[in-house]
Amino acid sequence: MEKRMMDIKELGAYIGLKPQTIRNQISLGRFQIPTKKIGRLLKWDRREVDQFLDRLRKIN
């Protein structure tokens, strides 16, 4: 079974961005994929990431 929640390194590898780029976009308020904060950790739901990527594909 595949993990549903991803950390920042896994997300970066999945969407092709460096973790620092993701952090920069979050701090600027420009990162559009919903982020979940669990304690001090940032996590992303793979389903929400896939939904976001699907919306991007439809626009282009």
C-alpha positions, 0 to 999 in steps of 0.5 A: 500500500502506498503512503498517503501523506508525503513530507516535503522531500517526497512532495518535491520529488513527486512534483519536480521541485526542490524542497527549498523552492516549496518552502519559499513559495509557502512563505510567500503565500504562493504555494497552491497545494493544500498543506497540513501541519502536523505538530511542526511537520508539513505534510501533503495528502497525495490525493490533494496533490494529484487533484491539483496536478489534474487541474493544472493539466486541464488549464494547459 
